[in-house]
């Protein structure tokens, strides 16, 4: 019977808390904003006492951070492709293509600089 109680207590301890839906990050600007704001919130929580309430709040805010990071990661992957287009356009003396791809590249870079 004691083994059953220990097993039950361990099972309870490993159960996950209800999941939350993070704030959406439909574009890079929103993702950067959410990333910045929610990391500030996380830092404040981590600087304080890690009470059960703080743990629950941290758990909830990480969902928004995960969504933001996923969008930022996707944008960085696409940015690498755009940079390759800039590289090829410069290499092949294609100024129109270079201007077009360079503009796209810099728009993303300027947003990422806000991180």
Secondary structure, 3 states (H helix, E strand, C coil): CHHHHHHHHHHHHHCCCCCCCCCCCCCHHHHHHHHHHHHHHHHHHHHCCCCHHHHHHHHHHHHHHHHHHHHHHHHHHHHHHHHHHHHHHHHCCCHHHHHHHHHHHHHHHHHHCCC
